[in-house]
């Protein structure tokens, strides 16, 4: 039996985890401001550094927006936000032909999986809607 390696969470990770639970429970929703840094310090009983690191870690994953002079604001990721953030990285990635080939391979796998899922879970209404759209496309000049 392997021994599990346990790692204690850093202070900022504990704070980030608590703030994340607020977001998940809808205590703070998209666009809401979190309490000011000073209040967070008092609420958690930690230093400003732990609060700042926690907010920065949440901003890196797109859950919090940090602006100088204002409290952090919750920014729940949307497909549009994620795509805009990924677009810069994708452009750099696509410079290399090997990366393009790997991306195309990944896309084929994903599309095949999505098609399989859709086929297995389609309702009769879904099938009718797809059929109607295909007929419209085939009749367009």
Secondary structure, 3 states (H helix, E strand, C coil): CCCCCCCCCCHHHHHHHHHHHHHHCCCCCCCCECCCHHHHHHHHCCCHHHHHHHHHHHHHCCCEECCCCCCCEECCCCHHHHHHHHHHHHHHHCCCHHHHHHHHHHHHHHHHHHHHHHHHHCCHHHHHHHHHHHHHHHHCC
